[in-house]
Amino acid sequence: KDIDVVVTYTANSAAALVQFIDNTENRTLDNLELSGKTGETIDFAKANAQLKFYLDHGYKLVANGIPTKETKFDTSDDTDVPSQVFVVRLDHTMTPSETTVPGKQTITYVYKDKNGKVVKTKTVEQDTTFTGKTTTDEVTGETTTTWDSKDHKYTEVTTPVEPGYTADKKSVGGETVTPDNPNRSYTVVYTPNGSIVPVDPNGNPIPGTHPVPYETDPTDPTKVVDGKVPEVPGWTPKNGAPVKPSDPTKDTEVPYDHTMTPGETTATGKVEGLPEKPAKAPAEKLVKTPVKASKAVKTAEPAKTISIKESAQAQDQLPQTGEDNSKAAFGLGLASILGGIGILGAFKRKKKEN
């Protein structure tokens, strides 16, 4: 008899591989496996969605191995690896542009008072700009710039001389900068100059004097010129040499002594070079000498009267032998006493006769 035998064929499981390659970095981005049955049409929708994702994130298509026509799974055994492999190659999108980077050198001048308080500021600036051509990797976000100039040197600025002030820096600036770090900032501090202060031997300021500020060196704002010791009437500085301050912002005390004027003493007691003062005549000591009159006075000559003129002549005729004038004065006084005794005796005798 005839026998009918039914043989049933069941499609094997099949797989296809879509491989995404990064050409720029030479690496595999993804291996997308598509599964189905032998002889079935391969559905590339998932692969096309993956491709769109890469294109939206900075990649550009170099080679697209995804079929655009209907493609079926083949009959090959895909037990180990898919027999059908479709490769998609992508590159990073590189976007060119021009880049500018501004730079600035800033110098701030700060003015302080004696107590260190800021009373004024002034700013001076120098600008520069770096330019270059930049390429941006749209996948990684990294940029590569080729600069027209790799660096820039700012101009060094000499600190201006400010009369009455000392600066802490002679000059600033002049550094070389790059686009990565194009800015520089500096600060110059001005402090009031110190002064020469005249003081007495006890260290106290001399009344009527004023501190004399140092003069700033016209060639170097960080220094002062040697200070001239001021003249103070009636006072003499112990050291009249110019003052060389160790710190131009600090005061220097200069000690003074009273001025002593030398001179020669004359016989009159006058000191040359000093104001004359009325000299007090030395008090003369009178020596009293008792005089006894004779008991019998026969005749008494009338007392001789000496005129002022004669007295003066007698004084002028005293020999200049170094004798003390007091001796001459004593002689004249004795003569006057004797003359008076003679007159007294004559008066008594005449009274007796009457």
C-alpha positions as CSV (number, residue, x, y, z in Angstrom):
1,K,0.0,0.0,0.0
2,D,1.1,3.6,-0.5
3,I,2.3,5.3,2.7
4,D,2.1,9.1,3.1
5,V,5.0,10.5,5.2
6,V,4.9,14.2,6.3
7,V,8.2,15.8,6.9
8,T,8.1,19.2,8.7
9,Y,10.9,21.7,8.3
10,T,11.2,24.3,11.0
11,A,13.3,27.4,10.3
12,N,16.4,27.7,12.3
13,S,17.1,30.6,14.5
14,A,19.2,33.2,12.7
15,A,21.1,36.3,13.6
16,A,22.6,39.3,11.8
17,L,25.2,41.7,13.3
18,V,25.3,45.5,12.6
19,Q,28.7,46.9,13.7
20,F,29.3,50.6,14.4
21,I,33.0,51.6,14.1
22,D,34.5,55.0,15.2
23,N,37.1,55.7,12.5
24,T,38.5,58.7,14.3
25,E,39.5,56.8,17.4
26,N,39.7,53.4,15.6
27,R,37.4,51.6,17.9
28,T,34.1,49.8,17.9
29,L,31.2,51.8,19.2
30,D,28.6,49.0,19.3
31,N,27.8,45.5,18.0
32,L,24.0,45.4,17.4
33,E,22.6,41.9,17.0
34,L,19.4,41.4,15.1
35,S,17.7,38.0,15.5
36,G,15.1,36.1,13.6
37,K,14.5,32.9,11.6
38,T,16.2,31.6,8.5
39,G,14.6,33.0,5.5
40,E,12.9,35.8,7.3
41,T,13.3,39.5,6.3
42,I,15.8,41.2,8.6
43,D,14.3,44.2,10.4
44,F,17.0,47.0,10.4
45,A,14.8,49.5,12.2
46,K,16.7,49.2,15.4
47,A,20.0,49.6,13.5
48,N,18.8,52.7,11.8
49,A,17.7,54.2,15.1
50,Q,21.1,53.6,16.5
51,L,22.7,55.2,13.5
52,K,20.6,58.3,14.0
53,F,21.6,58.5,17.6
54,Y,25.3,58.7,16.6
55,L,24.7,61.2,13.9
56,D,22.8,63.4,16.4
57,H,25.8,63.3,18.8
58,G,28.5,64.6,16.6
59,Y,29.3,61.8,14.3
60,K,29.2,61.9,10.5
61,L,28.6,58.9,8.3
62,V,31.6,57.6,6.4
63,A,30.2,54.2,5.2
64,N,26.8,52.8,5.8
65,G,26.6,49.0,5.6
66,I,22.9,48.8,6.5
67,P,21.0,47.6,3.5
68,T,18.4,49.8,2.1
69,K,16.6,46.9,0.3
70,E,14.9,43.9,1.7
71,T,17.3,41.5,3.1
72,K,16.6,38.0,4.5
73,F,18.4,35.9,7.0
74,D,20.5,33.3,5.3
75,T,20.6,29.6,6.0
76,S,24.1,29.6,7.5
77,D,24.5,28.2,10.9
78,D,24.7,31.1,13.3
79,T,25.4,29.0,16.4
80,D,28.8,30.6,17.1
81,V,28.8,34.0,15.4
82,P,26.3,35.6,13.0
83,S,27.2,34.8,9.5
84,Q,25.8,38.2,8.2
85,V,27.6,41.3,9.4
86,F,26.8,44.8,8.3
87,V,29.4,47.5,9.2
88,V,28.7,51.2,9.7
89,R,31.8,53.5,9.8
90,L,31.6,57.0,11.5
91,D,34.0,59.9,11.9
92,H,33.9,62.7,14.5
93,T,32.5,65.9,13.2
94,M,35.2,68.6,13.5
95,T,33.9,72.2,13.4
96,P,36.3,75.0,12.6
97,S,36.0,78.5,14.1
98,E,38.1,81.5,15.1
99,T,38.9,82.2,18.7
100,T,39.9,85.4,20.5
101,V,41.1,85.6,24.1
102,P,41.4,89.1,25.7
103,G,44.2,89.7,28.2
104,K,44.9,92.6,30.5
105,Q,47.8,93.9,32.6
106,T,46.4,96.0,35.6
107,I,48.5,98.2,37.8
108,T,46.9,99.7,40.9
109,Y,48.6,102.6,42.7
110,V,47.6,102.8,46.3
111,Y,48.2,105.9,48.4
112,K,48.3,105.6,52.1
113,D,48.6,108.1,55.0
114,K,51.0,108.0,57.9
115,N,48.7,105.6,59.7
116,G,48.5,103.1,56.8
117,K,45.0,104.1,55.8
118,V,44.2,104.1,52.1
119,V,43.4,107.6,50.9
120,K,43.4,107.3,47.1
121,T,43.9,104.7,44.4
122,K,44.7,104.9,40.7
123,T,44.6,102.2,38.0
124,V,46.6,101.9,34.8
125,E,45.8,99.1,32.3
126,Q,47.3,97.5,29.2
127,D,45.2,95.3,26.9
128,T,46.1,92.5,24.5
129,T,44.2,90.0,22.4
130,F,45.1,86.5,21.3
131,T,43.6,85.2,18.1
132,G,43.6,81.7,16.6
133,K,41.9,79.1,14.5
134,T,40.0,76.5,16.6
135,T,38.6,73.1,15.7
136,T,35.9,71.6,17.9
137,D,35.4,67.9,18.1
138,E,31.6,67.6,18.2
139,V,31.7,64.2,19.8
140,T,34.1,64.8,22.7
141,G,33.6,68.6,22.9
142,E,37.4,69.1,22.9
143,T,38.9,72.0,21.0
144,T,42.2,72.4,19.3
145,T,43.4,76.0,18.6
146,T,46.3,77.1,16.4
147,W,47.2,80.6,17.7
148,D,48.5,83.4,15.5
149,S,50.9,84.3,18.4
150,K,51.7,81.8,21.1
151,D,52.6,84.4,23.7
152,H,52.7,88.2,24.4
153,K,55.0,90.3,26.5
154,Y,53.5,93.2,28.3
155,T,55.4,96.5,28.6
156,E,57.2,97.0,31.9
157,V,56.0,100.2,33.6
158,T,58.3,102.4,35.6
159,T,56.7,103.6,38.8
160,P,56.0,107.4,38.6
161,V,57.8,109.7,41.1
162,E,55.3,111.2,43.5
163,P,56.8,114.2,45.4
164,G,56.5,113.6,49.2
165,Y,55.9,109.8,48.7
166,T,58.0,106.7,48.6
167,A,56.9,103.7,46.5
168,D,57.5,100.1,47.4
169,K,58.4,99.1,43.8
170,K,60.6,100.8,41.2
171,S,58.8,99.2,38.3
172,V,56.2,96.4,37.7
173,G,54.8,94.4,34.8
174,G,56.6,93.3,31.6
175,E,55.8,89.6,32.0
176,T,55.2,87.2,29.1
177,V,51.7,85.7,29.1
178,T,50.0,83.0,27.0
179,P,46.4,82.5,25.9
180,D,45.8,80.1,28.8
181,N,46.7,82.7,31.4
182,P,46.7,86.2,29.7
183,N,46.0,88.4,32.7
184,R,48.4,90.0,35.2
185,S,47.8,92.3,38.2
186,Y,50.2,94.4,40.3
187,T,49.9,96.8,43.2
188,V,52.3,99.7,44.0
189,V,51.9,101.3,47.4
190,Y,52.9,104.9,48.1
191,T,53.7,105.9,51.7
192,P,54.4,109.5,52.9
193,N,58.0,110.3,53.3
194,G,59.5,110.6,56.8
195,S,60.9,113.8,58.1
196,I,63.9,115.3,59.9
197,V,62.7,116.2,63.4
198,P,65.0,118.7,65.4
199,V,65.0,117.6,69.1
200,D,66.7,119.0,72.2
201,P,69.2,117.0,74.3
202,N,66.3,115.3,76.1
203,G,64.8,114.1,72.8
204,N,61.9,116.6,72.9
205,P,60.9,118.5,69.7
206,I,62.4,122.0,69.8
207,P,59.6,124.6,70.2
208,G,59.0,126.7,67.1
209,T,60.4,124.1,64.7
210,H,58.6,121.9,62.2
211,P,59.6,118.5,60.8
212,V,61.3,118.8,57.4
213,P,60.1,116.0,55.0
214,Y,62.6,114.1,52.9
215,E,62.6,114.8,49.2
216,T,61.8,111.8,46.9
217,D,64.7,110.8,44.7
218,P,63.7,112.1,41.2
219,T,65.4,109.1,39.6
220,D,64.1,106.4,41.9
221,P,60.6,106.5,43.5
222,T,61.7,104.0,46.2
223,K,64.3,106.2,47.7
224,V,64.8,109.7,49.1
225,V,67.7,112.1,48.7
226,D,69.9,112.8,51.8
227,G,68.2,115.3,54.0
228,K,69.9,118.5,54.8
229,V,69.9,119.3,58.5
230,P,67.8,122.4,59.0
231,E,69.1,125.6,60.7
232,V,67.5,126.4,64.0
233,P,68.3,129.8,65.5
234,G,70.1,129.5,68.9
235,W,70.7,125.7,68.4
236,T,73.6,123.7,66.9
237,P,73.1,120.1,65.6
238,K,75.4,117.6,67.2
239,N,76.0,116.1,63.7
240,G,75.5,118.5,60.8
241,A,76.1,115.9,58.1
242,P,73.2,115.2,55.7
243,V,70.7,112.6,57.1
244,K,70.8,109.2,55.3
245,P,67.5,107.5,56.5
246,S,67.5,103.7,56.7
247,D,63.8,103.8,56.1
248,P,62.6,106.7,53.9
249,T,59.1,106.4,55.4
250,K,60.2,106.9,59.0
251,D,61.1,110.1,60.8
252,T,64.7,110.7,61.9
253,E,65.3,112.7,65.1
254,V,68.4,115.0,64.9
255,P,69.6,116.2,68.4
256,Y,70.6,119.8,68.8
257,D,72.5,121.6,71.6
258,H,72.3,125.3,72.6
259,T,74.6,127.4,70.5
260,M,77.6,128.6,72.5
261,T,79.4,131.6,71.0
262,P,83.2,131.7,71.9
263,G,84.9,135.1,72.6
264,E,87.8,136.9,74.4
265,T,87.5,138.5,77.8
266,T,89.0,142.0,78.0
267,A,90.1,144.0,81.1
268,T,86.7,145.7,81.1
269,G,85.0,142.3,81.6
270,K,83.4,142.5,78.2
271,V,83.3,139.2,76.3
272,E,83.6,139.7,72.6
273,G,80.8,138.1,70.6
274,L,78.3,138.2,73.5
275,P,75.8,141.0,74.2
276,E,77.2,143.6,76.7
277,K,75.7,143.7,80.1
278,P,76.3,146.5,82.6
279,A,79.1,145.4,84.9
280,K,78.7,146.0,88.6
281,A,81.5,148.0,90.1
282,P,83.1,146.1,92.9
283,A,82.3,147.5,96.3
284,E,85.4,149.1,97.8
285,K,86.3,148.5,101.3
286,L,87.1,151.6,103.3
287,V,89.7,151.3,106.0
288,K,89.2,153.6,108.9
289,T,92.4,154.9,110.4
290,P,92.2,156.8,113.7
291,V,93.9,160.1,113.6
292,K,94.9,161.9,116.9
293,A,95.1,165.7,116.8
294,S,98.0,167.4,118.6
295,K,97.2,169.0,122.0
296,A,98.6,172.4,121.1
297,V,97.8,173.6,117.8
298,K,99.5,176.9,117.3
299,T,98.5,177.6,113.8
300,A,96.1,175.9,111.6
301,E,96.3,176.4,107.9
302,P,93.0,176.7,106.3
303,A,91.9,173.5,104.5
304,K,92.7,173.4,100.9
305,T,89.7,173.0,98.7
306,I,90.3,170.7,95.8
307,S,88.1,171.4,92.8
308,I,86.4,168.7,90.8
309,K,88.6,169.5,87.9
310,E,91.8,169.2,90.0
311,S,90.5,165.9,91.4
312,A,89.9,164.6,87.9
313,Q,93.4,165.7,86.8
314,A,94.8,164.0,89.8
315,Q,93.1,160.8,88.8
316,D,94.3,161.2,85.2
317,Q,97.8,161.7,86.4
318,L,97.9,158.5,88.4
319,P,100.8,156.4,86.9
320,Q,99.6,153.3,85.0
321,T,101.9,150.9,86.9
322,G,99.3,148.4,87.8
323,E,98.5,150.0,91.1
324,D,94.9,149.4,92.2
325,N,92.8,152.6,91.8
326,S,91.5,151.9,95.2
327,K,94.8,153.1,96.7
328,A,94.4,156.5,95.0
329,A,90.9,156.7,96.2
330,F,92.1,156.0,99.7
331,G,94.7,158.7,99.5
332,L,92.2,161.3,98.4
333,G,89.9,160.2,101.2
334,L,92.6,160.6,103.9
335,A,93.5,164.1,102.6
336,S,89.9,165.1,102.9
337,I,89.7,163.8,106.6
338,L,92.8,165.8,107.6
339,G,91.5,168.9,105.9
340,G,88.3,168.6,107.9
341,I,90.3,168.3,111.2
342,G,92.2,171.5,110.4
343,I,89.0,173.4,109.8
344,L,87.5,172.1,113.0
345,G,90.5,173.3,115.1
346,A,90.5,176.7,113.6
347,F,86.8,177.1,114.4
348,K,87.3,176.2,118.1
349,R,90.2,178.6,118.5
350,K,88.3,181.5,117.1
351,K,85.4,180.8,119.4
352,K,87.8,180.8,122.4
353,E,89.2,184.2,121.5
354,N,85.8,185.7,121.2
